[in-house]
Amino acid sequence: MVIETKVYKKNQTTIPAVYRKKYDGQPDDIVEWEENDRGEIVVSFRKKLSFRDMMGAGTVKTKTNAVKLEKELYE
């Protein structure tokens, strides 16, 4: 199935309803555009992560002091 959409003045376009519904596209979702090895554009949806979603996702091997790091940032 081929669906065409128009690119408007500010490089905006509309995501066709059939794909929004199929992939549960919602306002504030992130649309990722990637070109594959064959030169085709692959479009995927992901939910926008909140700060709370990201908390604890990363780890470091050494202990850090957030207050000290912030102070050093502004020195």
mmCIF file of the N, C-alpha and C atoms, coordinates in Angstrom:
data_MODEL
# 
_entry.id   MODEL 
# 
loop_
_atom_site.group_PDB 
_atom_site.id 
_atom_site.type_symbol 
_atom_site.label_atom_id 
_atom_site.label_alt_id 
_atom_site.label_comp_id 
_atom_site.label_asym_id 
_atom_site.label_entity_id 
_atom_site.label_seq_id 
_atom_site.pdbx_PDB_ins_code 
_atom_site.Cartn_x 
_atom_site.Cartn_y 
_atom_site.Cartn_z 
_atom_site.occupancy 
_atom_site.B_iso_or_equiv 
_atom_site.pdbx_formal_charge 
_atom_site.auth_seq_id 
_atom_site.auth_comp_id 
_atom_site.auth_asym_id 
_atom_site.auth_atom_id 
_atom_site.pdbx_PDB_model_num 
ATOM 1   N N  . MET A 1 1  ? 0.848  -1.175 0.000  1.00 0.00 ? 1  MET A N  1 
ATOM 2   C CA . MET A 1 1  ? 0.000  0.000  0.000  1.00 0.00 ? 1  MET A CA 1 
ATOM 3   C C  . MET A 1 1  ? 0.894  1.239  0.000  1.00 0.00 ? 1  MET A C  1 
ATOM 4   N N  . VAL A 1 2  ? 0.608  2.154  -0.862 1.00 0.00 ? 2  VAL A N  1 
ATOM 5   C CA . VAL A 1 2  ? 1.340  3.417  -0.937 1.00 0.00 ? 2  VAL A CA 1 
ATOM 6   C C  . VAL A 1 2  ? 0.382  4.539  -0.566 1.00 0.00 ? 2  VAL A C  1 
ATOM 7   N N  . ILE A 1 3  ? 0.801  5.361  0.393  1.00 0.00 ? 3  ILE A N  1 
ATOM 8   C CA . ILE A 1 3  ? 0.022  6.532  0.799  1.00 0.00 ? 3  ILE A CA 1 
ATOM 9   C C  . ILE A 1 3  ? 0.925  7.739  0.625  1.00 0.00 ? 3  ILE A C  1 
ATOM 10  N N  . GLU A 1 4  ? 0.417  8.773  0.006  1.00 0.00 ? 4  GLU A N  1 
ATOM 11  C CA . GLU A 1 4  ? 1.196  9.993  -0.196 1.00 0.00 ? 4  GLU A CA 1 
ATOM 12  C C  . GLU A 1 4  ? 0.756  11.064 0.788  1.00 0.00 ? 4  GLU A C  1 
ATOM 13  N N  . THR A 1 5  ? 1.726  11.831 1.283  1.00 0.00 ? 5  THR A N  1 
ATOM 14  C CA . THR A 1 5  ? 1.432  13.004 2.098  1.00 0.00 ? 5  THR A CA 1 
ATOM 15  C C  . THR A 1 5  ? 2.261  14.159 1.564  1.00 0.00 ? 5  THR A C  1 
ATOM 16  N N  . LYS A 1 6  ? 1.829  15.339 1.855  1.00 0.00 ? 6  LYS A N  1 
ATOM 17  C CA . LYS A 1 6  ? 2.496  16.551 1.379  1.00 0.00 ? 6  LYS A CA 1 
ATOM 18  C C  . LYS A 1 6  ? 3.438  17.077 2.460  1.00 0.00 ? 6  LYS A C  1 
ATOM 19  N N  . VAL A 1 7  ? 4.565  17.647 2.044  1.00 0.00 ? 7  VAL A N  1 
ATOM 20  C CA . VAL A 1 7  ? 5.460  18.351 2.958  1.00 0.00 ? 7  VAL A CA 1 
ATOM 21  C C  . VAL A 1 7  ? 5.120  19.827 2.835  1.00 0.00 ? 7  VAL A C  1 
ATOM 22  N N  . TYR A 1 8  ? 4.791  20.457 3.968  1.00 0.00 ? 8  TYR A N  1 
ATOM 23  C CA . TYR A 1 8  ? 4.363  21.852 3.971  1.00 0.00 ? 8  TYR A CA 1 
ATOM 24  C C  . TYR A 1 8  ? 5.542  22.802 4.138  1.00 0.00 ? 8  TYR A C  1 
ATOM 25  N N  . LYS A 1 9  ? 5.254  24.112 4.152  1.00 0.00 ? 9  LYS A N  1 
ATOM 26  C CA . LYS A 1 9  ? 6.283  25.158 4.141  1.00 0.00 ? 9  LYS A CA 1 
ATOM 27  C C  . LYS A 1 9  ? 7.367  24.978 5.199  1.00 0.00 ? 9  LYS A C  1 
ATOM 28  N N  . LYS A 1 10 ? 6.999  24.613 6.401  1.00 0.00 ? 10 LYS A N  1 
ATOM 29  C CA . LYS A 1 10 ? 7.987  24.492 7.476  1.00 0.00 ? 10 LYS A CA 1 
ATOM 30  C C  . LYS A 1 10 ? 8.467  23.043 7.618  1.00 0.00 ? 10 LYS A C  1 
ATOM 31  N N  . ASN A 1 11 ? 8.481  22.317 6.502  1.00 0.00 ? 11 ASN A N  1 
ATOM 32  C CA . ASN A 1 11 ? 8.912  20.915 6.462  1.00 0.00 ? 11 ASN A CA 1 
ATOM 33  C C  . ASN A 1 11 ? 8.075  20.010 7.353  1.00 0.00 ? 11 ASN A C  1 
ATOM 34  N N  . GLN A 1 12 ? 6.818  20.353 7.538  1.00 0.00 ? 12 GLN A N  1 
ATOM 35  C CA . GLN A 1 12 ? 5.906  19.523 8.315  1.00 0.00 ? 12 GLN A CA 1 
ATOM 36  C C  . GLN A 1 12 ? 5.121  18.626 7.375  1.00 0.00 ? 12 GLN A C  1 
ATOM 37  N N  . THR A 1 13 ? 4.742  17.468 7.878  1.00 0.00 ? 13 THR A N  1 
ATOM 38  C CA . THR A 1 13 ? 3.906  16.554 7.113  1.00 0.00 ? 13 THR A CA 1 
ATOM 39  C C  . THR A 1 13 ? 2.922  15.892 8.067  1.00 0.00 ? 13 THR A C  1 
ATOM 40  N N  . THR A 1 14 ? 1.977  15.160 7.518  1.00 0.00 ? 14 THR A N  1 
ATOM 41  C CA . THR A 1 14 ? 0.973  14.467 8.311  1.00 0.00 ? 14 THR A CA 1 
ATOM 42  C C  . THR A 1 14 ? 1.268  12.976 8.283  1.00 0.00 ? 14 THR A C  1 
ATOM 43  N N  . ILE A 1 15 ? 1.176  12.345 9.432  1.00 0.00 ? 15 ILE A N  1 
ATOM 44  C CA . ILE A 1 15 ? 1.325  10.897 9.489  1.00 0.00 ? 15 ILE A CA 1 
ATOM 45  C C  . ILE A 1 15 ? -0.039 10.298 9.152  1.00 0.00 ? 15 ILE A C  1 
ATOM 46  N N  . PRO A 1 16 ? -0.114 9.468  8.140  1.00 0.00 ? 16 PRO A N  1 
ATOM 47  C CA . PRO A 1 16 ? -1.404 8.908  7.743  1.00 0.00 ? 16 PRO A CA 1 
ATOM 48  C C  . PRO A 1 16 ? -2.099 8.183  8.901  1.00 0.00 ? 16 PRO A C  1 
ATOM 49  N N  . ALA A 1 17 ? -3.408 8.370  8.995  1.00 0.00 ? 17 ALA A N  1 
ATOM 50  C CA . ALA A 1 17 ? -4.193 7.803  10.095 1.00 0.00 ? 17 ALA A CA 1 
ATOM 51  C C  . ALA A 1 17 ? -4.026 6.293  10.203 1.00 0.00 ? 17 ALA A C  1 
ATOM 52  N N  . VAL A 1 18 ? -3.944 5.612  9.080  1.00 0.00 ? 18 VAL A N  1 
ATOM 53  C CA . VAL A 1 18 ? -3.818 4.153  9.115  1.00 0.00 ? 18 VAL A CA 1 
ATOM 54  C C  . VAL A 1 18 ? -2.561 3.731  9.885  1.00 0.00 ? 18 VAL A C  1 
ATOM 55  N N  . TYR A 1 19 ? -1.462 4.473  9.738  1.00 0.00 ? 19 TYR A N  1 
ATOM 56  C CA . TYR A 1 19 ? -0.227 4.144  10.454 1.00 0.00 ? 19 TYR A CA 1 
ATOM 57  C C  . TYR A 1 19 ? -0.252 4.652  11.896 1.00 0.00 ? 19 TYR A C  1 
ATOM 58  N N  . ARG A 1 20 ? -0.848 5.813  12.122 1.00 0.00 ? 20 ARG A N  1 
ATOM 59  C CA . ARG A 1 20 ? -0.988 6.313  13.504 1.00 0.00 ? 20 ARG A CA 1 
ATOM 60  C C  . ARG A 1 20 ? -1.762 5.314  14.342 1.00 0.00 ? 20 ARG A C  1 
ATOM 61  N N  . LYS A 1 21 ? -2.846 4.788  13.784 1.00 0.00 ? 21 LYS A N  1 
ATOM 62  C CA . LYS A 1 21 ? -3.674 3.824  14.524 1.00 0.00 ? 21 LYS A CA 1 
ATOM 63  C C  . LYS A 1 21 ? -2.957 2.489  14.689 1.00 0.00 ? 21 LYS A C  1 
ATOM 64  N N  . LYS A 1 22 ? -2.353 2.003  13.620 1.00 0.00 ? 22 LYS A N  1 
ATOM 65  C CA . LYS A 1 22 ? -1.685 0.697  13.659 1.00 0.00 ? 22 LYS A CA 1 
ATOM 66  C C  . LYS A 1 22 ? -0.540 0.679  14.666 1.00 0.00 ? 22 LYS A C  1 
ATOM 67  N N  . TYR A 1 23 ? 0.217  1.779  14.750 1.00 0.00 ? 23 TYR A N  1 
ATOM 68  C CA . TYR A 1 23 ? 1.382  1.837  15.630 1.00 0.00 ? 23 TYR A CA 1 
ATOM 69  C C  . TYR A 1 23 ? 1.152  2.709  16.861 1.00 0.00 ? 23 TYR A C  1 
ATOM 70  N N  . ASP A 1 24 ? -0.109 3.037  17.129 1.00 0.00 ? 24 ASP A N  1 
ATOM 71  C CA . ASP A 1 24 ? -0.516 3.796  18.319 1.00 0.00 ? 24 ASP A CA 1 
ATOM 72  C C  . ASP A 1 24 ? 0.245  5.116  18.449 1.00 0.00 ? 24 ASP A C  1 
ATOM 73  N N  . GLY A 1 25 ? 0.357  5.856  17.362 1.00 0.00 ? 25 GLY A N  1 
ATOM 74  C CA . GLY A 1 25 ? 1.009  7.165  17.398 1.00 0.00 ? 25 GLY A CA 1 
ATOM 75  C C  . GLY A 1 25 ? 0.150  8.168  18.151 1.00 0.00 ? 25 GLY A C  1 
ATOM 76  N N  . GLN A 1 26 ? 0.747  8.828  19.127 1.00 0.00 ? 26 GLN A N  1 
ATOM 77  C CA . GLN A 1 26 ? 0.042  9.783  19.981 1.00 0.00 ? 26 GLN A CA 1 
ATOM 78  C C  . GLN A 1 26 ? 0.753  11.135 19.943 1.00 0.00 ? 26 GLN A C  1 
ATOM 79  N N  . PRO A 1 27 ? 0.038  12.211 20.310 1.00 0.00 ? 27 PRO A N  1 
ATOM 80  C CA . PRO A 1 27 ? 0.707  13.515 20.421 1.00 0.00 ? 27 PRO A CA 1 
ATOM 81  C C  . PRO A 1 27 ? 1.909  13.406 21.371 1.00 0.00 ? 27 PRO A C  1 
ATOM 82  N N  . ASP A 1 28 ? 2.965  14.086 21.057 1.00 0.00 ? 28 ASP A N  1 
ATOM 83  C CA . ASP A 1 28 ? 4.229  14.097 21.807 1.00 0.00 ? 28 ASP A CA 1 
ATOM 84  C C  . ASP A 1 28 ? 5.079  12.849 21.610 1.00 0.00 ? 28 ASP A C  1 
ATOM 85  N N  . ASP A 1 29 ? 4.625  11.869 20.817 1.00 0.00 ? 29 ASP A N  1 
ATOM 86  C CA . ASP A 1 29 ? 5.491  10.738 20.495 1.00 0.00 ? 29 ASP A CA 1 
ATOM 87  C C  . ASP A 1 29 ? 6.637  11.238 19.620 1.00 0.00 ? 29 ASP A C  1 
ATOM 88  N N  . ILE A 1 30 ? 7.714  10.514 19.624 1.00 0.00 ? 30 ILE A N  1 
ATOM 89  C CA . ILE A 1 30 ? 8.874  10.830 18.804 1.00 0.00 ? 30 ILE A CA 1 
ATOM 90  C C  . ILE A 1 30 ? 8.803  9.977  17.539 1.00 0.00 ? 30 ILE A C  1 
ATOM 91  N N  . VAL A 1 31 ? 8.995  10.615 16.390 1.00 0.00 ? 31 VAL A N  1 
ATOM 92  C CA . VAL A 1 31 ? 9.043  9.898  15.117 1.00 0.00 ? 31 VAL A CA 1 
ATOM 93  C C  . VAL A 1 31 ? 10.505 9.852  14.693 1.00 0.00 ? 31 VAL A C  1 
ATOM 94  N N  . GLU A 1 32 ? 11.031 8.640  14.534 1.00 0.00 ? 32 GLU A N  1 
ATOM 95  C CA . GLU A 1 32 ? 12.427 8.468  14.141 1.00 0.00 ? 32 GLU A CA 1 
ATOM 96  C C  . GLU A 1 32 ? 12.493 8.112  12.660 1.00 0.00 ? 32 GLU A C  1 
ATOM 97  N N  . TRP A 1 33 ? 13.361 8.811  11.940 1.00 0.00 ? 33 TRP A N  1 
ATOM 98  C CA . TRP A 1 33 ? 13.557 8.598  10.507 1.00 0.00 ? 33 TRP A CA 1 
ATOM 99  C C  . TRP A 1 33 ? 14.962 8.056  10.319 1.00 0.00 ? 33 TRP A C  1 
ATOM 100 N N  . GLU A 1 34 ? 15.087 6.917  9.645  1.00 0.00 ? 34 GLU A N  1 
ATOM 101 C CA . GLU A 1 34 ? 16.403 6.317  9.431  1.00 0.00 ? 34 GLU A CA 1 
ATOM 102 C C  . GLU A 1 34 ? 16.502 5.809  7.993  1.00 0.00 ? 34 GLU A C  1 
ATOM 103 N N  . GLU A 1 35 ? 17.638 6.062  7.372  1.00 0.00 ? 35 GLU A N  1 
ATOM 104 C CA . GLU A 1 35 ? 17.864 5.559  6.021  1.00 0.00 ? 35 GLU A CA 1 
ATOM 105 C C  . GLU A 1 35 ? 18.604 4.229  6.113  1.00 0.00 ? 35 GLU A C  1 
ATOM 106 N N  . ASN A 1 36 ? 18.074 3.193  5.457  1.00 0.00 ? 36 ASN A N  1 
ATOM 107 C CA . ASN A 1 36 ? 18.741 1.895  5.493  1.00 0.00 ? 36 ASN A CA 1 
ATOM 108 C C  . ASN A 1 36 ? 19.776 1.785  4.374  1.00 0.00 ? 36 ASN A C  1 
ATOM 109 N N  . ASP A 1 37 ? 20.411 0.625  4.267  1.00 0.00 ? 37 ASP A N  1 
ATOM 110 C CA . ASP A 1 37 ? 21.484 0.416  3.282  1.00 0.00 ? 37 ASP A CA 1 
ATOM 111 C C  . ASP A 1 37 ? 20.997 0.501  1.842  1.00 0.00 ? 37 ASP A C  1 
ATOM 112 N N  . ARG A 1 38 ? 19.714 0.307  1.627  1.00 0.00 ? 38 ARG A N  1 
ATOM 113 C CA . ARG A 1 38 ? 19.165 0.364  0.267  1.00 0.00 ? 38 ARG A CA 1 
ATOM 114 C C  . ARG A 1 38 ? 18.663 1.758  -0.091 1.00 0.00 ? 38 ARG A C  1 
ATOM 115 N N  . GLY A 1 39 ? 18.887 2.732  0.796  1.00 0.00 ? 39 GLY A N  1 
ATOM 116 C CA . GLY A 1 39 ? 18.458 4.102  0.529  1.00 0.00 ? 39 GLY A CA 1 
ATOM 117 C C  . GLY A 1 39 ? 16.990 4.349  0.816  1.00 0.00 ? 39 GLY A C  1 
ATOM 118 N N  . GLU A 1 40 ? 16.338 3.414  1.511  1.00 0.00 ? 40 GLU A N  1 
ATOM 119 C CA . GLU A 1 40 ? 14.931 3.573  1.867  1.00 0.00 ? 40 GLU A CA 1 
ATOM 120 C C  . GLU A 1 40 ? 14.823 4.227  3.239  1.00 0.00 ? 40 GLU A C  1 
ATOM 121 N N  . ILE A 1 41 ? 13.793 5.014  3.436  1.00 0.00 ? 41 ILE A N  1 
ATOM 122 C CA . ILE A 1 41 ? 13.560 5.657  4.725  1.00 0.00 ? 41 ILE A CA 1 
ATOM 123 C C  . ILE A 1 41 ? 12.680 4.745  5.572  1.00 0.00 ? 41 ILE A C  1 
ATOM 124 N N  . VAL A 1 42 ? 13.140 4.454  6.778  1.00 0.00 ? 42 VAL A N  1 
ATOM 125 C CA . VAL A 1 42 ? 12.384 3.649  7.731  1.00 0.00 ? 42 VAL A CA 1 
ATOM 126 C C  . VAL A 1 42 ? 11.899 4.591  8.824  1.00 0.00 ? 42 VAL A C  1 
ATOM 127 N N  . VAL A 1 43 ? 10.596 4.601  9.059  1.00 0.00 ? 43 VAL A N  1 
ATOM 128 C CA . VAL A 1 43 ? 9.992  5.484  10.056 1.00 0.00 ? 43 VAL A CA 1 
ATOM 129 C C  . VAL A 1 43 ? 9.500  4.631  11.215 1.00 0.00 ? 43 VAL A C  1 
ATOM 130 N N  . SER A 1 44 ? 9.829  5.040  12.440 1.00 0.00 ? 44 SER A N  1 
ATOM 131 C CA . SER A 1 44 ? 9.336  4.322  13.614 1.00 0.00 ? 44 SER A CA 1 
ATOM 132 C C  . SER A 1 44 ? 8.891  5.321  14.674 1.00 0.00 ? 44 SER A C  1 
ATOM 133 N N  . PHE A 1 45 ? 8.015  4.866  15.545 1.00 0.00 ? 45 PHE A N  1 
ATOM 134 C CA . PHE A 1 45 ? 7.469  5.690  16.616 1.00 0.00 ? 45 PHE A CA 1 
ATOM 135 C C  . PHE A 1 45 ? 8.024  5.208  17.948 1.00 0.00 ? 45 PHE A C  1 
ATOM 136 N N  . ARG A 1 46 ? 8.248  6.143  18.854 1.00 0.00 ? 46 ARG A N  1 
ATOM 137 C CA . ARG A 1 46 ? 8.569  5.776  20.234 1.00 0.00 ? 46 ARG A CA 1 
ATOM 138 C C  . ARG A 1 46 ? 7.977  6.826  21.151 1.00 0.00 ? 46 ARG A C  1 
ATOM 139 N N  . LYS A 1 47 ? 7.712  6.425  22.363 1.00 0.00 ? 47 LYS A N  1 
ATOM 140 C CA . LYS A 1 47 ? 7.155  7.339  23.351 1.00 0.00 ? 47 LYS A CA 1 
ATOM 141 C C  . LYS A 1 47 ? 8.252  8.281  23.835 1.00 0.00 ? 47 LYS A C  1 
ATOM 142 N N  . LYS A 1 48 ? 7.890  9.519  24.086 1.00 0.00 ? 48 LYS A N  1 
ATOM 143 C CA . LYS A 1 48 ? 8.828  10.497 24.632 1.00 0.00 ? 48 LYS A CA 1 
ATOM 144 C C  . LYS A 1 48 ? 9.127  10.091 26.072 1.00 0.00 ? 48 LYS A C  1 
ATOM 145 N N  . LEU A 1 49 ? 10.401 9.985  26.418 1.00 0.00 ? 49 LEU A N  1 
ATOM 146 C CA . LEU A 1 49 ? 10.782 9.603  27.771 1.00 0.00 ? 49 LEU A CA 1 
ATOM 147 C C  . LEU A 1 49 ? 10.759 10.810 28.692 1.00 0.00 ? 49 LEU A C  1 
ATOM 148 N N  . SER A 1 50 ? 10.220 10.611 29.863 1.00 0.00 ? 50 SER A N  1 
ATOM 149 C CA . SER A 1 50 ? 10.247 11.669 30.871 1.00 0.00 ? 50 SER A CA 1 
ATOM 150 C C  . SER A 1 50 ? 11.506 11.492 31.719 1.00 0.00 ? 50 SER A C  1 
ATOM 151 N N  . PHE A 1 51 ? 11.809 12.487 32.503 1.00 0.00 ? 51 PHE A N  1 
ATOM 152 C CA . PHE A 1 51 ? 12.961 12.390 33.398 1.00 0.00 ? 51 PHE A CA 1 
ATOM 153 C C  . PHE A 1 51 ? 12.785 11.200 34.330 1.00 0.00 ? 51 PHE A C  1 
ATOM 154 N N  . ARG A 1 52 ? 11.572 10.996 34.808 1.00 0.00 ? 52 ARG A N  1 
ATOM 155 C CA . ARG A 1 52 ? 11.293 9.879  35.719 1.00 0.00 ? 52 ARG A CA 1 
ATOM 156 C C  . ARG A 1 52 ? 11.557 8.535  35.026 1.00 0.00 ? 52 ARG A C  1 
ATOM 157 N N  . ASP A 1 53 ? 11.230 8.441  33.737 1.00 0.00 ? 53 ASP A N  1 
ATOM 158 C CA . ASP A 1 53 ? 11.490 7.210  32.986 1.00 0.00 ? 53 ASP A CA 1 
ATOM 159 C C  . ASP A 1 53 ? 12.986 6.920  32.894 1.00 0.00 ? 53 ASP A C  1 
ATOM 160 N N  . MET A 1 54 ? 13.797 7.974  32.829 1.00 0.00 ? 54 MET A N  1 
ATOM 161 C CA . MET A 1 54 ? 15.239 7.808  32.650 1.00 0.00 ? 54 MET A CA 1 
ATOM 162 C C  . MET A 1 54 ? 15.983 7.597  33.962 1.00 0.00 ? 54 MET A C  1 
ATOM 163 N N  . MET A 1 55 ? 15.362 7.930  35.086 1.00 0.00 ? 55 MET A N  1 
ATOM 164 C CA . MET A 1 55 ? 16.042 7.807  36.375 1.00 0.00 ? 55 MET A CA 1 
ATOM 165 C C  . MET A 1 55 ? 16.487 6.368  36.609 1.00 0.00 ? 55 MET A C  1 
ATOM 166 N N  . GLY A 1 56 ? 17.745 6.198  36.937 1.00 0.00 ? 56 GLY A N  1 
ATOM 167 C CA . GLY A 1 56 ? 18.283 4.880  37.237 1.00 0.00 ? 56 GLY A CA 1 
ATOM 168 C C  . GLY A 1 56 ? 18.637 4.059  36.013 1.00 0.00 ? 56 GLY A C  1 
ATOM 169 N N  . ALA A 1 57 ? 18.443 4.591  34.824 1.00 0.00 ? 57 ALA A N  1 
ATOM 170 C CA . ALA A 1 57 ? 18.714 3.826  33.607 1.00 0.00 ? 57 ALA A CA 1 
ATOM 171 C C  . ALA A 1 57 ? 20.207 3.661  33.357 1.00 0.00 ? 57 ALA A C  1 
ATOM 172 N N  . GLY A 1 58 ? 20.998 4.622  33.783 1.00 0.00 ? 58 GLY A N  1 
ATOM 173 C CA . GLY A 1 58 ? 22.437 4.562  33.552 1.00 0.00 ? 58 GLY A CA 1 
ATOM 174 C C  . GLY A 1 58 ? 23.185 4.203  34.825 1.00 0.00 ? 58 GLY A C  1 
ATOM 175 N N  . THR A 1 59 ? 24.361 3.658  34.655 1.00 0.00 ? 59 THR A N  1 
ATOM 176 C CA . THR A 1 59 ? 25.193 3.330  35.810 1.00 0.00 ? 59 THR A CA 1 
ATOM 177 C C  . THR A 1 59 ? 26.619 3.804  35.541 1.00 0.00 ? 59 THR A C  1 
ATOM 178 N N  . VAL A 1 60 ? 27.338 4.057  36.617 1.00 0.00 ? 60 VAL A N  1 
ATOM 179 C CA . VAL A 1 60 ? 28.752 4.415  36.524 1.00 0.00 ? 60 VAL A CA 1 
ATOM 180 C C  . VAL A 1 60 ? 29.533 3.527  37.478 1.00 0.00 ? 60 VAL A C  1 
ATOM 181 N N  . LYS A 1 61 ? 30.812 3.314  37.182 1.00 0.00 ? 61 LYS A N  1 
ATOM 182 C CA . LYS A 1 61 ? 31.637 2.444  38.020 1.00 0.00 ? 61 LYS A CA 1 
ATOM 183 C C  . LYS A 1 61 ? 32.127 3.153  39.276 1.00 0.00 ? 61 LYS A C  1 
ATOM 184 N N  . THR A 1 62 ? 32.236 4.487  39.206 1.00 0.00 ? 62 THR A N  1 
ATOM 185 C CA . THR A 1 62 ? 32.726 5.233  40.359 1.00 0.00 ? 62 THR A CA 1 
ATOM 186 C C  . THR A 1 62 ? 31.595 6.058  40.953 1.00 0.00 ? 62 THR A C  1 
ATOM 187 N N  . LYS A 1 63 ? 31.703 6.323  42.227 1.00 0.00 ? 63 LYS A N  1 
ATOM 188 C CA . LYS A 1 63 ? 30.698 7.150  42.899 1.00 0.00 ? 63 LYS A CA 1 
ATOM 189 C C  . LYS A 1 63 ? 30.853 8.593  42.447 1.00 0.00 ? 63 LYS A C  1 
ATOM 190 N N  . THR A 1 64 ? 29.726 9.295  42.338 1.00 0.00 ? 64 THR A N  1 
ATOM 191 C CA . THR A 1 64 ? 29.756 10.700 41.943 1.00 0.00 ? 64 THR A CA 1 
ATOM 192 C C  . THR A 1 64 ? 29.042 11.539 42.986 1.00 0.00 ? 64 THR A C  1 
ATOM 193 N N  . ASN A 1 65 ? 29.377 12.810 42.992 1.00 0.00 ? 65 ASN A N  1 
ATOM 194 C CA . ASN A 1 65 ? 28.738 13.762 43.883 1.00 0.00 ? 65 ASN A CA 1 
ATOM 195 C C  . ASN A 1 65 ? 28.100 14.823 42.993 1.00 0.00 ? 65 ASN A C  1 
ATOM 196 N N  . ALA A 1 66 ? 26.780 14.782 42.868 1.00 0.00 ? 66 ALA A N  1 
ATOM 197 C CA . ALA A 1 66 ? 26.076 15.679 41.952 1.00 0.00 ? 66 ALA A CA 1 
ATOM 198 C C  . ALA A 1 66 ? 26.292 17.144 42.305 1.00 0.00 ? 66 ALA A C  1 
ATOM 199 N N  . VAL A 1 67 ? 26.333 17.468 43.589 1.00 0.00 ? 67 VAL A N  1 
ATOM 200 C CA . VAL A 1 67 ? 26.529 18.857 44.008 1.00 0.00 ? 67 VAL A CA 1 
ATOM 201 C C  . VAL A 1 67 ? 27.910 19.340 43.574 1.00 0.00 ? 67 VAL A C  1 
ATOM 202 N N  . LYS A 1 68 ? 28.921 18.500 43.784 1.00 0.00 ? 68 LYS A N  1 
ATOM 203 C CA . LYS A 1 68 ? 30.285 18.864 43.389 1.00 0.00 ? 68 LYS A CA 1 
ATOM 204 C C  . LYS A 1 68 ? 30.388 19.006 41.866 1.00 0.00 ? 68 LYS A C  1 
ATOM 205 N N  . LEU A 1 69 ? 29.778 18.100 41.134 1.00 0.00 ? 69 LEU A N  1 
ATOM 206 C CA . LEU A 1 69 ? 29.817 18.178 39.674 1.00 0.00 ? 69 LEU A CA 1 
ATOM 207 C C  . LEU A 1 69 ? 29.166 19.459 39.169 1.00 0.00 ? 69 LEU A C  1 
ATOM 208 N N  . GLU A 1 70 ? 28.039 19.829 39.757 1.00 0.00 ? 70 GLU A N  1 
ATOM 209 C CA . GLU A 1 70 ? 27.358 21.056 39.333 1.00 0.00 ? 70 GLU A CA 1 
ATOM 210 C C  . GLU A 1 70 ? 28.208 22.277 39.660 1.00 0.00 ? 70 GLU A C  1 
ATOM 211 N N  . LYS A 1 71 ? 28.831 22.279 40.825 1.00 0.00 ? 71 LYS A N  1 
ATOM 212 C CA . LYS A 1 71 ? 29.687 23.400 41.224 1.00 0.00 ? 71 LYS A CA 1 
ATOM 213 C C  . LYS A 1 71 ? 30.850 23.546 40.248 1.00 0.00 ? 71 LYS A C  1 
ATOM 214 N N  . GLU A 1 72 ? 31.474 22.423 39.864 1.00 0.00 ? 72 GLU A N  1 
ATOM 215 C CA . GLU A 1 72 ? 32.590 22.454 38.922 1.00 0.00 ? 72 GLU A CA 1 
ATOM 216 C C  . GLU A 1 72 ? 32.140 22.929 37.542 1.00 0.00 ? 72 GLU A C  1 
ATOM 217 N N  . LEU A 1 73 ? 30.930 22.618 37.182 1.00 0.00 ? 73 LEU A N  1 
ATOM 218 C CA . LEU A 1 73 ? 30.397 23.021 35.887 1.00 0.00 ? 73 LEU A CA 1 
ATOM 219 C C  . LEU A 1 73 ? 30.358 24.537 35.752 1.00 0.00 ? 73 LEU A C  1 
ATOM 220 N N  . TYR A 1 74 ? 30.044 25.234 36.836 1.00 0.00 ? 74 TYR A N  1 
ATOM 221 C CA . TYR A 1 74 ? 29.881 26.682 36.782 1.00 0.00 ? 74 TYR A CA 1 
ATOM 222 C C  . TYR A 1 74 ? 31.111 27.450 37.245 1.00 0.00 ? 74 TYR A C  1 
ATOM 223 N N  . GLU A 1 75 ? 32.208 26.778 37.511 1.00 0.00 ? 75 GLU A N  1 
ATOM 224 C CA . GLU A 1 75 ? 33.444 27.474 37.918 1.00 0.00 ? 75 GLU A CA 1 
ATOM 225 C C  . GLU A 1 75 ? 34.172 28.030 36.732 1.00 0.00 ? 75 GLU A C  1 
# 
